[in-house]
Amino acid sequence: MPDGSRFAFPPRLMRAAAAAHYLGMSESSFRATVAPQLQKVEIGGMVSWRREDLDAWVDARAGGGAPSAPEAPAGWDSA
């Protein structure tokens, strides 16, 4: 039986340390910059954030959506 430290699927909720790691920043930066902008989920006194909200926060700062296809060099057919 697995020890619970690794899952075959990503967690839906992340506490501050995990959310910060997921976003590639320090926990203090997460708490100061990101956490105030997202709705927290409180369950049994534990405060967490949804992975989907973390992803949306990053997407909004990165221009959102999927990256566009590169344009063909001038003079080339796009077909």
PDB file of N, CA, C and O in Angstrom, chain B, residues numbered from 101:
ATOM      1  N   MET B 101       0.853  -1.190   0.000  1.00  0.00           N
ATOM      2  CA  MET B 101       0.000   0.000   0.000  1.00  0.00           C
ATOM      3  C   MET B 101       0.887   1.237   0.000  1.00  0.00           C
ATOM      4  O   MET B 101       1.867   1.280   0.744  1.00  0.00           O
ATOM      5  N   PRO B 102       0.574   2.241  -0.809  1.00  0.00           N
ATOM      6  CA  PRO B 102       1.398   3.449  -0.854  1.00  0.00           C
ATOM      7  C   PRO B 102       1.357   4.192   0.477  1.00  0.00           C
ATOM      8  O   PRO B 102       0.385   4.104   1.227  1.00  0.00           O
ATOM      9  N   ASP B 103       2.433   4.925   0.754  1.00  0.00           N
ATOM     10  CA  ASP B 103       2.526   5.644   2.021  1.00  0.00           C
ATOM     11  C   ASP B 103       1.810   6.992   1.989  1.00  0.00           C
ATOM     12  O   ASP B 103       1.800   7.697   2.998  1.00  0.00           O
ATOM     13  N   GLY B 104       1.223   7.363   0.878  1.00  0.00           N
ATOM     14  CA  GLY B 104       0.484   8.618   0.784  1.00  0.00           C
ATOM     15  C   GLY B 104       1.342   9.794   0.343  1.00  0.00           C
ATOM     16  O   GLY B 104       0.815  10.882   0.110  1.00  0.00           O
ATOM     17  N   SER B 105       2.651   9.602   0.221  1.00  0.00           N
ATOM     18  CA  SER B 105       3.507  10.717  -0.157  1.00  0.00           C
ATOM     19  C   SER B 105       3.514  10.962  -1.662  1.00  0.00           C
ATOM     20  O   SER B 105       3.910  12.038  -2.111  1.00  0.00           O
ATOM     21  N   ARG B 106       3.088   9.995  -2.431  1.00  0.00           N
ATOM     22  CA  ARG B 106       3.036  10.150  -3.888  1.00  0.00           C
ATOM     23  C   ARG B 106       1.723   9.594  -4.392  1.00  0.00           C
ATOM     24  O   ARG B 106       1.282   8.519  -3.985  1.00  0.00           O
ATOM     25  N   PHE B 107       1.117  10.341  -5.275  1.00  0.00           N
ATOM     26  CA  PHE B 107      -0.151   9.923  -5.845  1.00  0.00           C
ATOM     27  C   PHE B 107      -0.008   9.848  -7.354  1.00  0.00           C
ATOM     28  O   PHE B 107       0.860  10.492  -7.944  1.00  0.00           O
ATOM     29  N   ALA B 108      -0.866   9.060  -7.966  1.00  0.00           N
ATOM     30  CA  ALA B 108      -0.866   8.939  -9.416  1.00  0.00           C
ATOM     31  C   ALA B 108      -1.640  10.098 -10.044  1.00  0.00           C
ATOM     32  O   ALA B 108      -1.745  10.173 -11.268  1.00  0.00           O
ATOM     33  N   PHE B 109      -2.176  10.990  -9.234  1.00  0.00           N
ATOM     34  CA  PHE B 109      -2.954  12.122  -9.716  1.00  0.00           C
ATOM     35  C   PHE B 109      -2.585  13.350  -8.887  1.00  0.00           C
ATOM     36  O   PHE B 109      -2.191  13.218  -7.729  1.00  0.00           O
ATOM     37  N   PRO B 110      -2.708  14.536  -9.465  1.00  0.00           N
ATOM     38  CA  PRO B 110      -2.366  15.755  -8.713  1.00  0.00           C
ATOM     39  C   PRO B 110      -3.454  16.071  -7.684  1.00  0.00           C
ATOM     40  O   PRO B 110      -4.621  15.752  -7.910  1.00  0.00           O
ATOM     41  N   PRO B 111      -3.097  16.682  -6.574  1.00  0.00           N
ATOM     42  CA  PRO B 111      -4.111  17.019  -5.566  1.00  0.00           C
ATOM     43  C   PRO B 111      -5.019  18.140  -6.054  1.00  0.00           C
ATOM     44  O   PRO B 111      -4.578  19.021  -6.793  1.00  0.00           O
ATOM     45  N   ARG B 112      -6.283  18.112  -5.646  1.00  0.00           N
ATOM     46  CA  ARG B 112      -7.222  19.202  -5.997  1.00  0.00           C
ATOM     47  C   ARG B 112      -7.007  20.398  -5.100  1.00  0.00           C
ATOM     48  O   ARG B 112      -7.176  21.540  -5.528  1.00  0.00           O
ATOM     49  N   LEU B 113      -6.634  20.143  -3.848  1.00  0.00           N
ATOM     50  CA  LEU B 113      -6.399  21.213  -2.890  1.00  0.00           C
ATOM     51  C   LEU B 113      -4.951  21.191  -2.447  1.00  0.00           C
ATOM     52  O   LEU B 113      -4.350  20.127  -2.298  1.00  0.00           O
ATOM     53  N   MET B 114      -4.393  22.383  -2.236  1.00  0.00           N
ATOM     54  CA  MET B 114      -3.006  22.488  -1.765  1.00  0.00           C
ATOM     55  C   MET B 114      -2.932  23.491  -0.635  1.00  0.00           C
ATOM     56  O   MET B 114      -3.522  24.569  -0.701  1.00  0.00           O
ATOM     57  N   ARG B 115      -2.200  23.125   0.404  1.00  0.00           N
ATOM     58  CA  ARG B 115      -1.932  24.066   1.478  1.00  0.00           C
ATOM     59  C   ARG B 115      -0.873  25.050   0.986  1.00  0.00           C
ATOM     60  O   ARG B 115      -0.323  24.879  -0.102  1.00  0.00           O
ATOM     61  N   ALA B 116      -0.587  26.074   1.781  1.00  0.00           N
ATOM     62  CA  ALA B 116       0.276  27.171   1.327  1.00  0.00           C
ATOM     63  C   ALA B 116       1.640  26.703   0.843  1.00  0.00           C
ATOM     64  O   ALA B 116       2.097  27.147  -0.210  1.00  0.00           O
ATOM     65  N   ALA B 117       2.293  25.831   1.572  1.00  0.00           N
ATOM     66  CA  ALA B 117       3.636  25.387   1.175  1.00  0.00           C
ATOM     67  C   ALA B 117       3.602  24.653  -0.161  1.00  0.00           C
ATOM     68  O   ALA B 117       4.451  24.887  -1.022  1.00  0.00           O
ATOM     69  N   ALA B 118       2.618  23.759  -0.338  1.00  0.00           N
ATOM     70  CA  ALA B 118       2.508  23.006  -1.592  1.00  0.00           C
ATOM     71  C   ALA B 118       2.115  23.919  -2.748  1.00  0.00           C
ATOM     72  O   ALA B 118       2.642  23.787  -3.853  1.00  0.00           O
ATOM     73  N   ALA B 119       1.189  24.847  -2.495  1.00  0.00           N
ATOM     74  CA  ALA B 119       0.762  25.782  -3.544  1.00  0.00           C
ATOM     75  C   ALA B 119       1.935  26.649  -3.988  1.00  0.00           C
ATOM     76  O   ALA B 119       2.117  26.886  -5.182  1.00  0.00           O
ATOM     77  N   ALA B 120       2.726  27.117  -3.035  1.00  0.00           N
ATOM     78  CA  ALA B 120       3.902  27.930  -3.365  1.00  0.00           C
ATOM     79  C   ALA B 120       4.886  27.123  -4.202  1.00  0.00           C
ATOM     80  O   ALA B 120       5.408  27.618  -5.201  1.00  0.00           O
ATOM     81  N   HIS B 121       5.138  25.887  -3.798  1.00  0.00           N
ATOM     82  CA  HIS B 121       6.054  25.019  -4.547  1.00  0.00           C
ATOM     83  C   HIS B 121       5.514  24.785  -5.965  1.00  0.00           C
ATOM     84  O   HIS B 121       6.268  24.837  -6.937  1.00  0.00           O
ATOM     85  N   TYR B 122       4.227  24.530  -6.073  1.00  0.00           N
ATOM     86  CA  TYR B 122       3.570  24.302  -7.366  1.00  0.00           C
ATOM     87  C   TYR B 122       3.771  25.492  -8.302  1.00  0.00           C
ATOM     88  O   TYR B 122       3.962  25.320  -9.506  1.00  0.00           O
ATOM     89  N   LEU B 123       3.724  26.712  -7.731  1.00  0.00           N
ATOM     90  CA  LEU B 123       3.889  27.925  -8.536  1.00  0.00           C
ATOM     91  C   LEU B 123       5.349  28.354  -8.679  1.00  0.00           C
ATOM     92  O   LEU B 123       5.644  29.299  -9.411  1.00  0.00           O
ATOM     93  N   GLY B 124       6.253  27.678  -7.997  1.00  0.00           N
ATOM     94  CA  GLY B 124       7.672  27.996  -8.121  1.00  0.00           C
ATOM     95  C   GLY B 124       8.081  29.240  -7.363  1.00  0.00           C
ATOM     96  O   GLY B 124       8.939  29.995  -7.821  1.00  0.00           O
ATOM     97  N   MET B 125       7.470  29.464  -6.194  1.00  0.00           N
ATOM     98  CA  MET B 125       7.817  30.645  -5.398  1.00  0.00           C
ATOM     99  C   MET B 125       7.909  30.262  -3.932  1.00  0.00           C
ATOM    100  O   MET B 125       7.551  29.149  -3.548  1.00  0.00           O
ATOM    101  N   SER B 126       8.385  31.178  -3.125  1.00  0.00           N
ATOM    102  CA  SER B 126       8.479  30.922  -1.691  1.00  0.00           C
ATOM    103  C   SER B 126       7.081  30.988  -1.077  1.00  0.00           C
ATOM    104  O   SER B 126       6.165  31.595  -1.632  1.00  0.00           O
ATOM    105  N   GLU B 127       6.949  30.353   0.069  1.00  0.00           N
ATOM    106  CA  GLU B 127       5.663  30.382   0.751  1.00  0.00           C
ATOM    107  C   GLU B 127       5.298  31.807   1.167  1.00  0.00           C
ATOM    108  O   GLU B 127       4.131  32.191   1.092  1.00  0.00           O
ATOM    109  N   SER B 128       6.277  32.587   1.602  1.00  0.00           N
ATOM    110  CA  SER B 128       5.969  33.958   2.009  1.00  0.00           C
ATOM    111  C   SER B 128       5.506  34.794   0.811  1.00  0.00           C
ATOM    112  O   SER B 128       4.606  35.622   0.951  1.00  0.00           O
ATOM    113  N   SER B 129       6.107  34.589  -0.354  1.00  0.00           N
ATOM    114  CA  SER B 129       5.660  35.296  -1.562  1.00  0.00           C
ATOM    115  C   SER B 129       4.259  34.858  -1.949  1.00  0.00           C
ATOM    116  O   SER B 129       3.434  35.683  -2.343  1.00  0.00           O
ATOM    117  N   PHE B 130       3.983  33.561  -1.840  1.00  0.00           N
ATOM    118  CA  PHE B 130       2.640  33.057  -2.140  1.00  0.00           C
ATOM    119  C   PHE B 130       1.610  33.709  -1.226  1.00  0.00           C
ATOM    120  O   PHE B 130       0.572  34.184  -1.688  1.00  0.00           O
ATOM    121  N   ARG B 131       1.901  33.729   0.066  1.00  0.00           N
ATOM    122  CA  ARG B 131       0.948  34.291   1.038  1.00  0.00           C
ATOM    123  C   ARG B 131       0.729  35.790   0.805  1.00  0.00           C
ATOM    124  O   ARG B 131      -0.381  36.288   0.993  1.00  0.00           O
ATOM    125  N   ALA B 132       1.774  36.507   0.401  1.00  0.00           N
ATOM    126  CA  ALA B 132       1.666  37.954   0.209  1.00  0.00           C
ATOM    127  C   ALA B 132       1.072  38.327  -1.144  1.00  0.00           C
ATOM    128  O   ALA B 132       0.349  39.318  -1.247  1.00  0.00           O
ATOM    129  N   THR B 133       1.368  37.548  -2.182  1.00  0.00           N
ATOM    130  CA  THR B 133       1.020  37.927  -3.543  1.00  0.00           C
ATOM    131  C   THR B 133      -0.195  37.189  -4.108  1.00  0.00           C
ATOM    132  O   THR B 133      -1.086  37.806  -4.691  1.00  0.00           O
ATOM    133  N   VAL B 134      -0.224  35.898  -3.937  1.00  0.00           N
ATOM    134  CA  VAL B 134      -1.244  35.080  -4.597  1.00  0.00           C
ATOM    135  C   VAL B 134      -2.446  34.809  -3.700  1.00  0.00           C
ATOM    136  O   VAL B 134      -3.585  35.026  -4.114  1.00  0.00           O
ATOM    137  N   ALA B 135      -2.213  34.344  -2.493  1.00  0.00           N
ATOM    138  CA  ALA B 135      -3.299  33.927  -1.603  1.00  0.00           C
ATOM    139  C   ALA B 135      -4.389  34.981  -1.420  1.00  0.00           C
ATOM    140  O   ALA B 135      -5.568  34.628  -1.422  1.00  0.00           O
ATOM    141  N   PRO B 136      -4.040  36.267  -1.261  1.00  0.00           N
ATOM    142  CA  PRO B 136      -5.101  37.266  -1.083  1.00  0.00           C
ATOM    143  C   PRO B 136      -6.023  37.416  -2.297  1.00  0.00           C
ATOM    144  O   PRO B 136      -7.128  37.945  -2.174  1.00  0.00           O
ATOM    145  N   GLN B 137      -5.580  36.958  -3.454  1.00  0.00           N
ATOM    146  CA  GLN B 137      -6.359  37.114  -4.684  1.00  0.00           C
ATOM    147  C   GLN B 137      -7.246  35.902  -4.987  1.00  0.00           C
ATOM    148  O   GLN B 137      -8.076  35.948  -5.895  1.00  0.00           O
ATOM    149  N   LEU B 138      -7.070  34.822  -4.227  1.00  0.00           N
ATOM    150  CA  LEU B 138      -7.815  33.590  -4.489  1.00  0.00           C
ATOM    151  C   LEU B 138      -8.727  33.244  -3.322  1.00  0.00           C
ATOM    152  O   LEU B 138      -8.469  33.604  -2.174  1.00  0.00           O
ATOM    153  N   GLN B 139      -9.797  32.538  -3.648  1.00  0.00           N
ATOM    154  CA  GLN B 139     -10.703  32.074  -2.600  1.00  0.00           C
ATOM    155  C   GLN B 139     -10.082  30.860  -1.921  1.00  0.00           C
ATOM    156  O   GLN B 139      -9.699  29.896  -2.585  1.00  0.00           O
ATOM    157  N   LYS B 140      -9.986  30.912  -0.611  1.00  0.00           N
ATOM    158  CA  LYS B 140      -9.439  29.778   0.118  1.00  0.00           C
ATOM    159  C   LYS B 140     -10.548  28.788   0.434  1.00  0.00           C
ATOM    160  O   LYS B 140     -11.726  29.142   0.479  1.00  0.00           O
ATOM    161  N   VAL B 141     -10.152  27.546   0.649  1.00  0.00           N
ATOM    162  CA  VAL B 141     -11.073  26.483   1.021  1.00  0.00           C
ATOM    163  C   VAL B 141     -10.683  26.047   2.423  1.00  0.00           C
ATOM    164  O   VAL B 141      -9.551  25.620   2.655  1.00  0.00           O
ATOM    165  N   GLU B 142     -11.616  26.154   3.355  1.00  0.00           N
ATOM    166  CA  GLU B 142     -11.347  25.753   4.732  1.00  0.00           C
ATOM    167  C   GLU B 142     -12.114  24.479   5.045  1.00  0.00           C
ATOM    168  O   GLU B 142     -13.337  24.424   4.915  1.00  0.00           O
ATOM    169  N   ILE B 143     -11.375  23.453   5.459  1.00  0.00           N
ATOM    170  CA  ILE B 143     -11.972  22.181   5.845  1.00  0.00           C
ATOM    171  C   ILE B 143     -11.340  21.767   7.165  1.00  0.00           C
ATOM    172  O   ILE B 143     -10.137  21.515   7.233  1.00  0.00           O
ATOM    173  N   GLY B 144     -12.139  21.700   8.193  1.00  0.00           N
ATOM    174  CA  GLY B 144     -11.641  21.268   9.502  1.00  0.00           C
ATOM    175  C   GLY B 144     -10.491  22.121  10.015  1.00  0.00           C
ATOM    176  O   GLY B 144      -9.568  21.595  10.636  1.00  0.00           O
ATOM    177  N   GLY B 145     -10.527  23.402   9.772  1.00  0.00           N
ATOM    178  CA  GLY B 145      -9.469  24.293  10.225  1.00  0.00           C
ATOM    179  C   GLY B 145      -8.253  24.341   9.311  1.00  0.00           C
ATOM    180  O   GLY B 145      -7.344  25.141   9.535  1.00  0.00           O
ATOM    181  N   MET B 146      -8.224  23.505   8.294  1.00  0.00           N
ATOM    182  CA  MET B 146      -7.118  23.500   7.337  1.00  0.00           C
ATOM    183  C   MET B 146      -7.462  24.431   6.178  1.00  0.00           C
ATOM    184  O   MET B 146      -8.535  24.319   5.585  1.00  0.00           O
ATOM    185  N   VAL B 147      -6.563  25.339   5.860  1.00  0.00           N
ATOM    186  CA  VAL B 147      -6.772  26.280   4.759  1.00  0.00           C
ATOM    187  C   VAL B 147      -5.997  25.783   3.539  1.00  0.00           C
ATOM    188  O   VAL B 147      -4.804  25.490   3.619  1.00  0.00           O
ATOM    189  N   SER B 148      -6.694  25.697   2.416  1.00  0.00           N
ATOM    190  CA  SER B 148      -6.092  25.229   1.164  1.00  0.00           C
ATOM    191  C   SER B 148      -6.592  26.089   0.016  1.00  0.00           C
ATOM    192  O   SER B 148      -7.500  26.906   0.170  1.00  0.00           O
ATOM    193  N   TRP B 149      -5.968  25.880  -1.147  1.00  0.00           N
ATOM    194  CA  TRP B 149      -6.377  26.545  -2.383  1.00  0.00           C
ATOM    195  C   TRP B 149      -6.542  25.489  -3.459  1.00  0.00           C
ATOM    196  O   TRP B 149      -5.821  24.492  -3.480  1.00  0.00           O
ATOM    197  N   ARG B 150      -7.507  25.716  -4.363  1.00  0.00           N
ATOM    198  CA  ARG B 150      -7.768  24.767  -5.455  1.00  0.00           C
ATOM    199  C   ARG B 150      -6.688  24.872  -6.526  1.00  0.00           C
ATOM    200  O   ARG B 150      -6.272  25.969  -6.897  1.00  0.00           O
ATOM    201  N   ARG B 151      -6.248  23.735  -7.011  1.00  0.00           N
ATOM    202  CA  ARG B 151      -5.239  23.688  -8.073  1.00  0.00           C
ATOM    203  C   ARG B 151      -5.724  24.454  -9.304  1.00  0.00           C
ATOM    204  O   ARG B 151      -4.943  25.160  -9.942  1.00  0.00           O
ATOM    205  N   GLU B 152      -7.002  24.317  -9.636  1.00  0.00           N
ATOM    206  CA  GLU B 152      -7.561  25.001 -10.796  1.00  0.00           C
ATOM    207  C   GLU B 152      -7.468  26.516 -10.643  1.00  0.00           C
ATOM    208  O   GLU B 152      -7.218  27.221 -11.621  1.00  0.00           O
ATOM    209  N   ASP B 153      -7.665  27.026  -9.423  1.00  0.00           N
ATOM    210  CA  ASP B 153      -7.551  28.464  -9.186  1.00  0.00           C
ATOM    211  C   ASP B 153      -6.103  28.932  -9.315  1.00  0.00           C
ATOM    212  O   ASP B 153      -5.837  30.023  -9.820  1.00  0.00           O
ATOM    213  N   LEU B 154      -5.177  28.100  -8.857  1.00  0.00           N
ATOM    214  CA  LEU B 154      -3.754  28.436  -9.001  1.00  0.00           C
ATOM    215  C   LEU B 154      -3.384  28.497 -10.484  1.00  0.00           C
ATOM    216  O   LEU B 154      -2.689  29.415 -10.919  1.00  0.00           O
ATOM    217  N   ASP B 155      -3.852  27.515 -11.254  1.00  0.00           N
ATOM    218  CA  ASP B 155      -3.584  27.503 -12.694  1.00  0.00           C
ATOM    219  C   ASP B 155      -4.179  28.733 -13.375  1.00  0.00           C
ATOM    220  O   ASP B 155      -3.535  29.350 -14.224  1.00  0.00           O
ATOM    221  N   ALA B 156      -5.403  29.086 -13.005  1.00  0.00           N
ATOM    222  CA  ALA B 156      -6.066  30.251 -13.605  1.00  0.00           C
ATOM    223  C   ALA B 156      -5.323  31.536 -13.254  1.00  0.00           C
ATOM    224  O   ALA B 156      -5.223  32.441 -14.083  1.00  0.00           O
ATOM    225  N   TRP B 157      -4.805  31.620 -12.036  1.00  0.00           N
ATOM    226  CA  TRP B 157      -4.054  32.810 -11.616  1.00  0.00           C
ATOM    227  C   TRP B 157      -2.816  32.981 -12.507  1.00  0.00           C
ATOM    228  O   TRP B 157      -2.522  34.086 -12.963  1.00  0.00           O
ATOM    229  N   VAL B 158      -2.104  31.893 -12.747  1.00  0.00           N
ATOM    230  CA  VAL B 158      -0.914  31.946 -13.605  1.00  0.00           C
ATOM    231  C   VAL B 158      -1.313  32.285 -15.043  1.00  0.00           C
ATOM    232  O   VAL B 158      -0.692  33.140 -15.675  1.00  0.00           O
ATOM    233  N   ASP B 159      -2.343  31.622 -15.557  1.00  0.00           N
ATOM    234  CA  ASP B 159      -2.780  31.866 -16.933  1.00  0.00           C
ATOM    235  C   ASP B 159      -3.158  33.326 -17.152  1.00  0.00           C
ATOM    236  O   ASP B 159      -2.864  33.896 -18.203  1.00  0.00           O
ATOM    237  N   ALA B 160      -3.807  33.930 -16.166  1.00  0.00           N
ATOM    238  CA  ALA B 160      -4.209  35.328 -16.288  1.00  0.00           C
ATOM    239  C   ALA B 160      -2.992  36.251 -16.371  1.00  0.00           C
ATOM    240  O   ALA B 160      -3.049  37.287 -17.034  1.00  0.00           O
ATOM    241  N   ARG B 161      -1.915  35.896 -15.719  1.00  0.00           N
ATOM    242  CA  ARG B 161      -0.714  36.719 -15.738  1.00  0.00           C
ATOM    243  C   ARG B 161       0.163  36.429 -16.952  1.00  0.00           C
ATOM    244  O   ARG B 161       1.016  37.238 -17.314  1.00  0.00           O
ATOM    245  N   ALA B 162      -0.045  35.293 -17.568  1.00  0.00           N
ATOM    246  CA  ALA B 162       0.756  34.901 -18.725  1.00  0.00           C
ATOM    247  C   ALA B 162       0.008  35.161 -20.032  1.00  0.00           C
ATOM    248  O   ALA B 162       0.422  34.681 -21.087  1.00  0.00           O
ATOM    249  N   GLY B 163      -1.069  35.905 -19.971  1.00  0.00           N
ATOM    250  CA  GLY B 163      -1.841  36.178 -21.177  1.00  0.00           C
ATOM    251  C   GLY B 163      -2.956  35.186 -21.393  1.00  0.00           C
ATOM    252  O   GLY B 163      -3.736  35.330 -22.335  1.00  0.00           O
ATOM    253  N   GLY B 164      -3.051  34.168 -20.534  1.00  0.00           N
ATOM    254  CA  GLY B 164      -4.134  33.189 -20.577  1.00  0.00           C
ATOM    255  C   GLY B 164      -4.152  32.360 -21.841  1.00  0.00           C
ATOM    256  O   GLY B 164      -3.422  32.631 -22.795  1.00  0.00           O
ATOM    257  N   GLY B 165      -4.977  31.369 -21.833  1.00  0.00           N
ATOM    258  CA  GLY B 165      -5.203  30.545 -23.011  1.00  0.00           C
ATOM    259  C   GLY B 165      -3.984  29.771 -23.483  1.00  0.00           C
ATOM    260  O   GLY B 165      -2.899  29.861 -22.907  1.00  0.00           O
ATOM    261  N   ALA B 166      -4.192  29.025 -24.526  1.00  0.00           N
ATOM    262  CA  ALA B 166      -3.117  28.234 -25.124  1.00  0.00           C
ATOM    263  C   ALA B 166      -2.219  29.127 -25.961  1.00  0.00           C
ATOM    264  O   ALA B 166      -2.685  30.117 -26.524  1.00  0.00           O
ATOM    265  N   PRO B 167      -0.940  28.790 -26.051  1.00  0.00           N
ATOM    266  CA  PRO B 167      -0.050  29.602 -26.882  1.00  0.00           C
ATOM    267  C   PRO B 167      -0.471  29.536 -28.345  1.00  0.00           C
ATOM    268  O   PRO B 167      -0.929  28.498 -28.823  1.00  0.00           O
ATOM    269  N   SER B 168      -0.314  30.637 -29.041  1.00  0.00           N
ATOM    270  CA  SER B 168      -0.683  30.665 -30.450  1.00  0.00           C
ATOM    271  C   SER B 168       0.430  30.033 -31.284  1.00  0.00           C
ATOM    272  O   SER B 168       1.588  29.979 -30.871  1.00  0.00           O
ATOM    273  N   ALA B 169       0.046  29.559 -32.461  1.00  0.00           N
ATOM    274  CA  ALA B 169       1.032  28.956 -33.367  1.00  0.00           C
ATOM    275  C   ALA B 169       1.944  30.040 -33.914  1.00  0.00           C
ATOM    276  O   ALA B 169       1.492  31.158 -34.163  1.00  0.00           O
ATOM    277  N   PRO B 170       3.206  29.733 -34.101  1.00  0.00           N
ATOM    278  CA  PRO B 170       4.112  30.739 -34.659  1.00  0.00           C
ATOM    279  C   PRO B 170       3.707  31.107 -36.088  1.00  0.00           C
ATOM    280  O   PRO B 170       3.189  30.278 -36.835  1.00  0.00           O
ATOM    281  N   GLU B 171       3.950  32.344 -36.442  1.00  0.00           N
ATOM    282  CA  GLU B 171       3.626  32.793 -37.797  1.00  0.00           C
ATOM    283  C   GLU B 171       4.693  32.312 -38.770  1.00  0.00           C
ATOM    284  O   GLU B 171       5.867  32.192 -38.419  1.00  0.00           O
ATOM    285  N   ALA B 172       4.263  32.038 -40.005  1.00  0.00           N
ATOM    286  CA  ALA B 172       5.197  31.630 -41.043  1.00  0.00           C
ATOM    287  C   ALA B 172       6.041  32.834 -41.463  1.00  0.00           C
ATOM    288  O   ALA B 172       5.538  33.958 -41.485  1.00  0.00           O
ATOM    289  N   PRO B 173       7.297  32.621 -41.791  1.00  0.00           N
ATOM    290  CA  PRO B 173       8.136  33.723 -42.267  1.00  0.00           C
ATOM    291  C   PRO B 173       7.517  34.364 -43.510  1.00  0.00           C
ATOM    292  O   PRO B 173       6.807  33.707 -44.270  1.00  0.00           O
ATOM    293  N   ALA B 174       7.795  35.652 -43.705  1.00  0.00           N
ATOM    294  CA  ALA B 174       7.254  36.399 -44.851  1.00  0.00           C
ATOM    295  C   ALA B 174       7.581  35.681 -46.158  1.00  0.00           C
ATOM    296  O   ALA B 174       8.698  35.204 -46.362  1.00  0.00           O
ATOM    297  N   GLY B 175       6.595  35.618 -47.025  1.00  0.00           N
ATOM    298  CA  GLY B 175       6.789  34.993 -48.327  1.00  0.00           C
ATOM    299  C   GLY B 175       6.477  33.509 -48.358  1.00  0.00           C
ATOM    300  O   GLY B 175       6.519  32.893 -49.423  1.00  0.00           O
ATOM    301  N   TRP B 176       6.165  32.927 -47.215  1.00  0.00           N
ATOM    302  CA  TRP B 176       5.850  31.496 -47.165  1.00  0.00           C
ATOM    303  C   TRP B 176       4.339  31.335 -47.173  1.00  0.00           C
ATOM    304  O   TRP B 176       3.609  32.178 -46.650  1.00  0.00           O
ATOM    305  N   ASP B 177       3.876  30.240 -47.772  1.00  0.00           N
ATOM    306  CA  ASP B 177       2.472  29.907 -47.712  1.00  0.00           C
ATOM    307  C   ASP B 177       2.135  29.381 -46.328  1.00  0.00           C
ATOM    308  O   ASP B 177       2.922  28.650 -45.728  1.00  0.00           O
ATOM    309  N   SER B 178       0.960  29.754 -45.820  1.00  0.00           N
ATOM    310  CA  SER B 178       0.552  29.243 -44.517  1.00  0.00           C
ATOM    311  C   SER B 178      -0.191  27.922 -44.646  1.00  0.00           C
ATOM    312  O   SER B 178      -0.578  27.344 -43.631  1.00  0.00           O
ATOM    313  N   ALA B 179      -0.404  27.422 -45.867  1.00  0.00           N
ATOM    314  CA  ALA B 179      -1.159  26.189 -46.070  1.00  0.00           C
ATOM    315  C   ALA B 179      -0.366  24.989 -45.860  1.00  0.00           C
ATOM    316  O   ALA B 179      -0.879  23.878 -45.998  1.00  0.00           O
TER     317      ALA B 179
END
